[in-house]
Amino acid sequence: MIEGVRLYQHIRKELDKAGIIKRAWFTTFNLNVSFFEQWILPAITRMDFAPAKTLRDFEDMNDALAGTDEILGIEVRIFYDFRALEKGSDLKRTSIQLHPVDMNSFQISGNRNYFKGGVFHPKVALFQNDKDDFYLLVSSANITQGGWARNRECFFFSKVEGKNNARQIGNFFDAITQPFDFHKDNDALFSLTKGKGWGDDPSWAFKSSLTHFFDEDLKGCIEMSREKHLTIWSPYWSMDLQKLLIQFKELGLKHIRLLPARSFKSRKIPIPTQTYNACKEEFDWVSFEEERWLRDEMPFVHAKIWMLDNTLCIGSWNMTRSGCNIQNSKKRSEDFGNNLEAGVFNSLSQSEYHDILSVSGFKKIGTVGHLTEDEIEEEKAGILEPFDYPFEITADWKAGMFQLTYPDIKKIPSEYLKAVVNLPGDMKVPIVNFEKPVRFLTYGSSLRNNRYFSVILGDKTIFQGYINEINVEDRPSNEFLSETELLMAWIDGQPEERTDLIVKRIDEEDNENVIAEKTPEANFFSIKPWFSNLHGFARIRANLREAASLRRVEDRKQGLIRTGRIRVGSLAELSSKLSRRKEQYLALPEPEKVSPIFLWFMIEEANHCIKVYNKLLSDDSLFEERMNPIDNLDITEYLSSKHQVVYKLNQIREYLELAKSTIQRGV
């Protein structure tokens, strides 16, 4: 068992041994995305920092996830119970893929109700390195700060060996990934379920609720045991513990040692007094014990361990009916309310078994407080959101589109078809509109800083989650310090080559720890490089027309879109900078405001470029992409009040229209 941040430290050491990771899939019950990105993701991406603190740290990990032409990207996915996402005020800052799991999508032995009412509870991670070796992590820890940085947990890490283990792990992930679009023809699943060369079976075996019955596997181990004594560590216990203990005794056990974890807050054990006393009085083959701890050392033990003298079971199995998949029904086909659990059965030698007994120093529990049934239920309250149905939204950076990637819109229950999806940038999209992909409104600028979405039906939130991202290599991760430097870089026609002016695309307002170059503010309204800026605008328009002249349709499309929103110095980046500059100007106190004419001309020139871009796209009916112009400043009042000569408003408007038309007729 590993305590505190030592769990992270041990996993980091194991991953370093595994080499360069190209794929990492995690399963968890509840999920804290911020914790995963700060602590676990740096280990996977082999960063030299942990935790990640600044937005620059997160952007470095985004680059590692995306990869380059020379460096392989990393596929990171997390599968979690769709009701157990810890939202709070946390932001998702990277392009890791999150997949909400619905227990109603599973069945066993033809029983579609087997998992109904249960939770998605496995804590498993699968890693694949650049040599196509697979490694398995099985743990009792959820992907939360408590699981990895506070509780006492258990974990198992090993290279995947043996055909049977490979098949079982492959079948486990095959069932979980079935509803999602990346499942088809997945090379990892193929290697695990059909690949060869796995070698001999090792001393451990992977088990999951999808292919195994926990009590039957345990019974097989009990039959081979000398002592037939079972020790159970568990933080949660059945409300009808007496009956469940009898069912385990009937597997052939002579003695059961129970080690109930003390509540993190109250230090009481989560077994009501009446149940506890009844078990002690009625069963001489049951003992309640604890490890020897100094009082101020006693941690919250979240580990789930089942130990015989020949077997150590590590995983997510709690001593509850749903956790063990043992119900009162006589037939498996009648069962319901089971959790999806997973873990490993690891062979123990007699010396290893006695070493664990010696280190643990078990002793009978003395006087102890007990949680009541109401208090136990209260501790569970709030873990699961009252959601009935999961949704998954994916942003495609190459297409500039949002897609509903789960479920198939044709399979959404009719009562949800009136729901509205709230997306970054204050986008509100009726869910029925996702029959087709929905275009980014702000070319993804809002998405870079906020990946949260919610599904609203009437005045009720029926789901909330984080947006996934694909084609992240087309995600604009770099930018110029200012619009002036952007336009200056365009003068030579290749803005990417001006690396001296390019920085990571980071909004320092989102993170107080970020240390980033700030966009020059003070000089913008006083220094007006008219000629170089106008030259830059002309070069952008020339580049757009050059792309539109390419012979192949796909080349034309990619050339236009690349300049429009993908490349560093894109038209979308310029539009975003000028929109922000306008907001800065409007926010200035009146005494500090200087002439807005230069800014007005900049926005008009940018809108001319946008008009050219939209026109060239519309010339080819296959291109549906469009960019919205920037709302310009109203400078009529300034021109009429700031000059000694008083102009009539109609004269000013005529002048402005002349200026606009002159710009539009420009190159």
C-alpha positions in Angstrom: 0.0 0.0 0.0 1.2 3.5 -0.9 0.5 6.6 1.1 0.2 10.2 0.0 2.0 11.6 -3.0 4.3 8.6 -2.9 1.7 6.9 -5.1 2.5 9.4 -7.8 6.2 9.0 -7.2 6.0 5.2 -7.6 4.0 5.4 -10.8 6.4 7.9 -12.2 9.3 5.5 -11.6 7.4 2.7 -13.2 6.5 4.8 -16.3 10.2 5.9 -16.6 11.1 2.2 -16.8 8.4 1.6 -19.4 10.0 4.1 -21.8 8.2 6.5 -24.2 4.5 6.2 -23.8 2.3 6.6 -26.9 -1.0 5.5 -25.5 -2.5 5.7 -22.0 -6.1 4.7 -21.1 -7.5 5.2 -17.6 -10.7 4.1 -16.0 -12.0 5.7 -12.8 -15.2 6.1 -10.8 -15.0 9.8 -10.0 -12.6 12.1 -11.8 -10.8 15.4 -11.0 -9.5 16.6 -14.3 -7.4 19.3 -12.8 -5.5 16.9 -10.6 -4.9 14.5 -13.5 -3.5 17.3 -15.7 -1.3 18.7 -12.9 0.2 15.5 -11.6 -0.4 12.4 -13.7 -0.1 13.9 -17.2 3.4 15.3 -16.6 4.6 11.8 -15.9 3.0 10.4 -19.0 4.4 13.2 -21.2 7.8 12.9 -19.5 7.9 16.5 -18.4 10.5 17.7 -15.9 7.9 19.5 -13.8 5.2 18.2 -11.4 2.8 19.6 -10.6 2.0 21.6 -13.8 1.4 25.2 -12.6 1.5 27.6 -15.5 -0.4 27.7 -18.7 3.0 27.4 -20.4 3.3 24.0 -18.7 -0.1 22.9 -20.0 0.8 24.1 -23.5 4.0 22.1 -23.4 1.9 19.0 -22.6 -0.5 19.9 -25.3 2.3 19.9 -27.8 3.5 16.5 -26.5 -0.1 15.1 -26.9 -0.3 16.5 -30.5 3.1 15.4 -31.6 5.0 16.6 -34.6 6.2 15.2 -37.9 9.3 13.9 -36.1 7.9 13.0 -32.7 5.0 10.7 -32.0 1.9 12.2 -30.3 0.4 10.6 -27.2 -3.2 9.3 -27.0 -4.6 9.8 -23.5 -8.1 8.8 -22.6 -10.0 8.6 -19.4 -13.3 6.6 -18.9 -15.3 7.7 -15.9 -18.8 7.3 -14.5 -20.8 10.0 -16.3 -22.4 11.2 -13.0 -19.1 11.5 -11.1 -17.1 14.3 -12.7 -15.8 16.7 -10.2 -16.5 20.0 -11.9 -16.2 22.8 -9.3 -14.2 25.7 -10.6 -11.6 23.5 -12.3 -10.7 24.0 -16.0 -9.6 21.4 -18.5 -6.5 22.8 -20.0 -5.2 20.1 -22.3 -6.5 17.9 -25.1 -6.8 14.7 -23.2 -9.9 12.7 -24.2 -12.7 12.2 -21.6 -15.3 9.6 -22.1 -18.5 9.4 -19.9 -19.5 5.8 -19.3 -23.1 4.7 -19.0 -23.7 1.5 -17.0 -26.8 0.8 -19.0 -24.6 0.1 -22.0 -23.2 -3.2 -20.5 -24.7 -6.6 -20.0 -23.6 -10.0 -18.7 -24.9 -13.5 -19.3 -27.6 -12.0 -21.5 -28.9 -9.9 -18.5 -29.2 -6.3 -19.6 -30.2 -5.3 -16.1 -27.1 -6.8 -14.4 -25.4 -3.4 -14.0 -28.5 -1.3 -13.9 -28.4 0.8 -10.7 -24.6 0.1 -10.2 -21.7 2.4 -10.9 -18.6 2.4 -13.2 -16.0 1.7 -10.5 -12.7 0.1 -12.0 -9.4 1.9 -11.4 -7.3 0.5 -14.2 -4.8 2.1 -16.5 -3.3 0.6 -19.7 -0.1 2.0 -21.2 1.5 1.2 -24.6 5.0 2.3 -25.3 6.7 3.2 -28.6 7.9 -0.5 -28.9 4.3 -1.7 -28.6 4.8 -3.2 -25.2 1.8 -2.9 -22.9 1.8 -2.2 -19.1 -1.1 -2.5 -16.7 -1.8 -0.4 -13.6 -4.5 -1.6 -11.2 -5.3 0.5 -8.2 -7.9 1.3 -5.5 -7.4 5.0 -6.1 -9.8 7.2 -8.1 -8.2 10.0 -10.2 -8.7 12.5 -7.5 -6.5 14.4 -5.1 -7.7 12.2 -2.2 -6.9 9.0 -4.2 -3.4 9.9 -5.2 -2.3 12.4 -2.6 -4.0 11.7 0.7 -5.5 8.3 1.2 -3.7 5.0 1.9 -4.2 3.1 -1.4 -2.9 -0.1 -3.0 -1.6 -0.5 -6.5 -0.2 -3.1 -8.9 1.9 -2.4 -11.9 3.3 -4.9 -14.4 4.2 -5.5 -18.0 1.3 -7.3 -19.7 2.4 -10.9 -20.3 0.5 -14.1 -21.1 -2.1 -14.6 -23.7 -5.0 -15.0 -21.2 -4.2 -11.7 -19.5 -3.9 -9.9 -22.8 -7.2 -11.2 -23.9 -9.0 -10.4 -20.6 -7.6 -6.8 -20.6 -8.5 -6.4 -24.3 -12.0 -7.7 -23.8 -12.4 -5.3 -20.8 -11.4 -2.2 -22.8 -13.2 -3.5 -25.9 -16.5 -3.5 -24.0 -15.9 0.0 -22.5 -14.9 1.6 -25.8 -17.8 0.1 -27.8 -20.0 3.2 -27.8 -17.2 5.6 -28.9 -16.1 6.4 -32.4 -12.4 5.5 -32.0 -13.3 1.8 -31.1 -13.6 0.5 -34.7 -10.3 -0.9 -36.1 -8.4 0.2 -33.0 -4.9 -1.3 -33.2 -4.4 -1.6 -29.4 -7.6 -3.6 -29.0 -6.6 -5.8 -31.9 -3.2 -6.5 -30.4 -4.6 -7.4 -27.1 -7.5 -9.5 -28.3 -6.0 -11.2 -31.3 -2.3 -10.6 -31.2 0.4 -13.2 -30.7 3.7 -13.5 -28.8 2.5 -12.8 -25.3 4.6 -15.5 -23.7 3.7 -17.6 -20.7 1.0 -16.5 -18.1 2.7 -14.8 -15.2 1.8 -15.2 -11.5 -1.1 -12.7 -11.7 -4.4 -12.7 -13.6 -6.6 -9.8 -14.6 -10.3 -10.0 -13.6 -13.3 -7.8 -14.3 -17.0 -7.9 -13.8 -17.5 -8.1 -17.5 -16.0 -11.6 -17.8 -15.7 -13.0 -14.3 -17.7 -13.5 -11.1 -15.7 -12.4 -8.2 -17.0 -15.0 -5.7 -16.4 -17.9 -8.1 -12.8 -16.9 -8.7 -12.3 -16.4 -5.0 -13.8 -19.8 -4.3 -11.2 -21.4 -6.6 -8.4 -19.7 -4.6 -10.0 -20.8 -1.3 -10.0 -24.4 -2.4 -6.2 -24.2 -2.9 -5.6 -22.4 0.3 -4.1 -24.1 3.4 -5.5 -21.9 6.1 -8.7 -20.9 4.4 -8.5 -17.6 6.3 -9.6 -14.4 4.4 -8.5 -10.9 5.3 -10.5 -8.0 3.8 -9.5 -4.3 3.7 -12.4 -2.1 2.6 -13.6 1.4 3.1 -17.2 0.5 2.5 -19.4 -2.3 3.9 -22.7 -3.9 3.1 -25.8 -2.8 5.0 -26.7 -6.5 5.4 -23.2 -7.5 6.3 -24.3 -10.6 8.3 -26.0 -12.2 5.3 -23.1 -11.4 3.0 -20.6 -12.9 5.4 -22.6 -16.1 5.5 -22.4 -16.3 1.7 -18.7 -15.9 1.8 -18.3 -18.5 4.6 -20.2 -20.9 2.3 -17.4 -20.6 -0.2 -15.3 -22.8 2.2 -13.7 -20.3 4.5 -12.8 -21.0 8.1 -12.2 -17.5 9.3 -12.7 -13.9 8.0 -10.7 -11.0 9.3 -12.4 -7.6 8.6 -10.4 -4.4 8.6 -12.9 -1.5 8.3 -11.4 1.9 7.3 -12.1 4.8 9.7 -14.0 7.7 8.3 -11.7 10.5 7.1 -13.6 13.1 9.0 -15.0 11.5 12.1 -12.6 8.6 12.5 -15.6 6.3 13.0 -16.0 3.0 11.2 -18.7 2.8 8.5 -20.5 -0.1 10.1 -23.5 0.7 12.3 -23.3 -0.4 15.9 -26.1 -2.9 15.7 -24.6 -4.7 12.7 -21.1 -4.7 14.2 -22.2 -6.2 17.5 -24.4 -8.7 15.8 -21.5 -10.0 13.7 -19.3 -10.3 16.7 -21.8 -12.1 18.8 -23.2 -14.5 16.2 -20.1 -15.4 14.3 -17.0 -16.8 16.1 -15.3 -17.1 12.7 -15.4 -13.4 12.2 -13.0 -10.8 13.8 -12.8 -7.0 13.4 -9.2 -5.9 13.5 -7.0 -3.1 12.5 -3.3 -2.5 11.7 -1.1 -1.0 14.3 -0.8 2.7 13.9 0.1 5.5 16.1 -3.0 7.6 16.6 -1.6 10.7 14.8 -0.4 8.5 11.9 -3.7 6.8 11.2 -4.7 7.6 7.5 -7.9 7.0 5.7 -7.5 3.5 4.2 -9.2 3.5 0.8 -7.5 0.3 -0.3 -9.6 -2.7 -1.3 -7.5 -5.8 -0.7 -8.7 -9.5 -0.3 -5.9 -11.7 1.0 -5.7 -15.5 1.4 -2.5 -17.4 2.2 -2.0 -18.1 -1.5 -3.6 -15.0 -3.2 -3.6 -11.2 -3.0 -6.5 -9.6 -4.8 -5.9 -5.9 -5.5 -8.5 -3.7 -7.3 -11.8 -1.9 -6.8 -13.8 -4.6 -4.9 -15.5 -3.2 -1.8 -17.1 -5.5 0.8 -20.6 -4.6 -0.5 -23.1 -6.5 -2.6 -22.7 -4.2 -5.6 -18.9 -4.2 -5.2 -18.6 -8.0 -5.0 -21.4 -8.5 -7.5 -23.1 -10.9 -5.0 -26.8 -10.3 -4.8 -29.6 -12.1 -2.9 -31.1 -13.5 -6.1 -30.5 -17.2 -6.8 -29.8 -16.7 -10.5 -27.3 -14.4 -12.2 -29.9 -13.7 -14.9 -32.1 -12.1 -12.2 -29.3 -9.9 -10.7 -29.3 -6.1 -10.9 -27.5 -3.2 -9.1 -24.0 -4.5 -9.7 -20.9 -2.3 -10.1 -18.4 -2.8 -12.9 -15.3 -3.7 -11.0 -11.8 -4.9 -11.9 -8.5 -5.9 -10.4 -5.8 -8.6 -10.3 -5.5 -11.9 -8.5 -1.8 -12.2 -7.6 -0.2 -15.4 -6.4 1.4 -15.3 -2.9 4.1 -17.5 -1.5 3.8 -18.6 2.1 6.8 -16.3 3.0 5.2 -13.3 1.3 2.0 -13.9 3.1 3.6 -14.1 6.5 5.7 -11.0 5.7 2.4 -9.1 5.1 1.0 -10.4 8.4 4.1 -9.4 10.3 4.3 -5.9 8.8 0.6 -5.2 9.3 0.7 -6.2 13.0 -3.1 -6.8 13.2 -4.8 -6.3 16.5 -8.4 -6.5 17.6 -10.4 -3.2 17.4 -11.0 -1.8 20.8 -13.5 0.9 21.7 -14.5 2.6 18.5 -17.2 5.0 17.2 -19.7 3.9 14.5 -21.4 5.8 11.7 -25.1 5.4 11.6 -26.9 4.3 8.4 -28.0 7.9 7.9 -24.4 9.2 8.3 -23.1 6.6 5.9 -25.7 7.7 3.3 -24.9 11.3 4.0 -21.2 10.7 3.2 -22.1 9.2 -0.1 -24.5 12.0 -1.0 -23.3 14.5 -3.6 -20.8 12.1 -5.2 -23.1 11.3 -8.0 -24.9 14.0 -10.0 -28.6 13.4 -10.7 -28.0 12.8 -14.4 -29.8 10.1 -16.4 -28.0 10.2 -19.7 -24.4 11.1 -20.9 -23.3 13.3 -23.8 -19.9 13.7 -25.5 -19.0 16.8 -27.5 -15.8 16.8 -29.7 -14.1 19.8 -31.3 -12.4 19.1 -34.6 -9.7 21.7 -35.1 -9.1 20.8 -38.7 -12.7 21.2 -39.7 -13.4 24.0 -37.2 -16.5 22.2 -36.0 -18.2 20.8 -32.9 -19.6 17.3 -33.2 -21.9 15.3 -30.9 -19.8 12.1 -30.8 -21.9 10.3 -28.1 -24.7 9.2 -28.3 -25.9 8.9 -31.9 -28.5 11.7 -32.1 -31.0 9.2 -33.5 -30.8 7.2 -30.3 -31.3 10.2 -27.9 -34.6 9.7 -25.9 -37.3 11.9 -27.2 -37.7 13.8 -23.9 -34.1 15.2 -24.4 -34.6 16.5 -28.0 -35.6 19.9 -26.7 -32.4 20.3 -24.7 -29.8 23.0 -25.5 -26.0 22.6 -25.4 -24.1 25.5 -23.9 -20.6 25.7 -25.5 -17.6 28.0 -24.9 -18.0 31.6 -26.2 -21.6 31.8 -25.1 -22.8 29.5 -27.9 -26.2 27.9 -27.2 -27.0 25.2 -29.7 -30.3 23.1 -29.7 -29.2 19.5 -29.5 -31.2 18.6 -32.6 -28.8 20.9 -34.6 -26.1 18.4 -34.0 -27.5 16.2 -36.7 -24.7 18.0 -38.6 -21.4 19.4 -37.1 -21.7 22.9 -35.7 -19.1 25.5 -36.7 -16.9 27.4 -34.3 -18.2 30.9 -33.8 -14.8 32.4 -32.7 -12.5 30.0 -34.6 -11.7 28.2 -31.3 -10.4 31.1 -29.4 -12.9 30.6 -26.6 -12.2 26.8 -26.6 -8.5 27.3 -25.9 -9.4 28.8 -22.5 -12.6 27.0 -21.6 -13.5 23.4 -22.6 -16.6 23.1 -20.4 -20.0 22.4 -21.8 -23.4 21.7 -20.3 -26.7 20.3 -21.6 -29.8 22.2 -20.4 -33.4 21.1 -20.5 -35.8 23.8 -19.5 -34.2 25.3 -16.4 -32.4 22.0 -15.4 -28.8 20.9 -16.1 -29.1 17.3 -17.3 -25.4 16.8 -18.1 -22.1 18.6 -17.8 -18.7 17.7 -19.1 -15.6 18.8 -20.9 -15.1 19.0 -24.7 -12.8 16.6 -26.4 -10.5 17.7 -29.2 -9.3 15.9 -32.4 -6.8 17.0 -35.1 -5.0 19.0 -32.4 -2.0 19.4 -34.7 -4.2 22.1 -36.4 -4.9 23.8 -33.1 -3.1 27.2 -33.2 -0.7 27.0 -30.2 1.6 29.9 -31.1 0.9 33.6 -31.8 2.5 37.0 -32.3 3.0 39.4 -29.4 0.8 42.0 -31.0 -1.2 42.7 -34.2 1.5 45.2 -35.3 4.2 42.5 -35.2 1.9 40.0 -36.9 1.4 42.4 -39.8 5.1 43.1 -39.9 5.8 39.4 -40.2 3.5 39.2 -43.2 5.5 41.6 -45.2 7.9 38.8 -46.3 4.9 36.5 -46.9 6.0 33.8 -44.4 5.0 34.8 -40.9 6.1 31.4 -39.5 9.7 32.3 -40.2 9.6 35.3 -37.8 10.4 33.1 -34.8 11.8 36.2 -33.0 8.3 37.6 -32.8 6.3 34.4 -32.0 5.4 33.2 -28.5 3.2 30.5 -27.0 -0.5 31.3 -27.3 -1.3 32.0 -23.6 -3.8 34.3 -21.9 -2.1 35.3 -18.7 -5.4 36.5 -17.2 -6.5 32.9 -16.8 -3.7 31.9 -14.4 -2.0 34.1 -11.9 1.0 31.9 -11.9 1.7 32.4 -15.6 4.9 34.2 -16.5 4.4 35.3 -20.1 5.4 38.1 -22.3 2.7 40.8 -22.2 1.3 42.3 -25.3 2.6 45.9 -25.6 -0.3 48.1 -24.5 1.0 51.6 -23.9 2.5 52.4 -27.3 -0.3 51.0 -29.5 -2.5 54.1 -29.5 0.5 56.5 -29.8 2.7 54.7 -32.3 1.0 54.3 -35.7 3.1 52.3 -38.2 0.7 53.0 -41.1 2.8 51.9 -44.0 4.1 48.5 -42.6 0.6 47.6 -41.3 -1.1 48.4 -44.6 1.6 46.4 -46.4 0.9 43.4 -44.1 -2.8 43.6 -44.8 -2.1 43.6 -48.6 0.2 40.5 -48.2 -2.6 38.6 -46.4 -5.0 39.3 -49.2 -2.4 38.3 -51.8 -1.8 35.0 -49.9 -5.5 34.2 -49.8 -5.8 34.8 -53.6 -2.7 32.7 -54.2 -4.3 29.8 -52.3 -7.6 30.2 -54.1 -5.8 29.8 -57.5 -4.5 26.3 -56.7 -5.8 23.7 -59.1 -6.9 20.9 -56.8 -10.1 21.6 -54.7 -8.6 20.1 -51.5 -5.4 22.2 -51.9 -7.5 25.3 -52.3 -9.5 24.5 -49.3 -6.5 23.7 -47.1 -4.6 26.7 -48.3 -7.4 29.2 -47.6 -8.3 27.6 -44.2 -4.6 27.5 -43.2 -4.3 31.3 -43.7 -7.8 31.9 -42.3 -7.4 30.2 -38.9 -4.6 27.6 -38.6 -1.2 29.1 -39.2 0.6 31.4 -36.8 -0.4 34.9 -37.9 -3.7 33.7 -39.3 -6.6 36.0 -40.1 -8.5 34.6 -37.1 -5.6 35.5 -34.8 -5.5 39.1 -36.3 -9.3 39.4 -35.8 -9.0 38.2 -32.2 -6.2 40.7 -31.4 -8.0 43.6 -32.9 -11.3 42.7 -31.1 -9.4 42.6 -27.9 -7.7 45.9 -28.7 -11.1 47.5 -29.3 -12.3 46.3 -25.9 -9.1 47.7 -24.3 -9.7 51.1 -25.9 -13.3 51.3 -24.8 -12.3 50.4 -21.3 -9.9 53.3 -21.0 -10.9 56.3 -18.9 -12.0 59.2 -21.0 -8.9 61.4 -20.2 -6.6 58.7 -21.4 -8.3 58.0 -24.7 -6.4 59.3 -27.7 -7.5 59.3 -31.3 -9.3 56.0 -32.3 -8.8 56.7 -36.0 -5.8 54.4 -36.4 -7.6 51.5 -34.7 -10.7 52.2 -36.8 -8.6 51.9 -40.0 -6.9 48.7 -38.7 -10.3 47.1 -38.1 -11.6 48.2 -41.5 -8.5 46.7 -43.2 -9.0 43.5 -41.3 -12.7 43.4 -42.3 -11.6 43.8 -45.9 -9.4 40.8 -45.6 -12.3 38.8 -44.0 -14.5 39.9 -46.8 -12.0 38.6 -49.4 -11.6 35.4 -47.4 -15.3 34.7 -47.3 -15.7 35.6 -51.0 -13.0 33.2 -52.1 -14.5 30.4 -49.9 -18.0 31.0 -51.3 -16.7 30.9 -54.9 -16.3 27.1 -54.3 -19.7 25.7 -53.3 -17.9 22.9 -51.3 -16.6 25.3 -48.8 -19.1 26.2 -46.0 -16.6 28.0 -43.8 -17.2 31.7 -43.0 -15.7 34.3 -40.7 -17.6 37.1 -39.0 -16.4 40.7 -39.5 -15.3 42.7 -36.4 -17.8 45.2 -35.1 -15.9 48.5 -35.6 -15.8 51.6 -33.4 -18.3 54.4 -33.9 -16.0 57.4 -34.4 -18.5 59.9 -35.6 -18.9 61.5 -32.2 -15.1 61.7 -31.8 -14.7 63.4 -35.2 -17.5 65.9 -34.5 -16.3 66.9 -31.0 -12.5 66.6 -30.9 -11.6 69.0 -33.7 -11.7 72.8 -33.7 -13.6 72.7 -37.0 -17.2 71.5 -36.4 -18.4 69.1 -39.0 -21.9 68.1 -39.6 -22.7 64.4 -38.8 -23.9 63.7 -42.3 -20.5 65.0 -43.7 -18.6 62.8 -41.3 -20.7 59.8 -42.3 -20.0 60.5 -45.9 -16.3 60.8 -45.2 -16.3 57.4 -43.4 -18.2 55.7 -46.2 -15.7 57.1 -48.7 -12.8 55.7 -46.5 -14.5 52.3 -46.3 -15.1 52.1 -50.0 -11.6 53.2 -50.7 -10.3 50.4 -48.5 -12.6 47.8 -50.1 -11.4 48.8 -53.6 -7.8 48.4 -52.4 -5.5 45.5 -53.3 
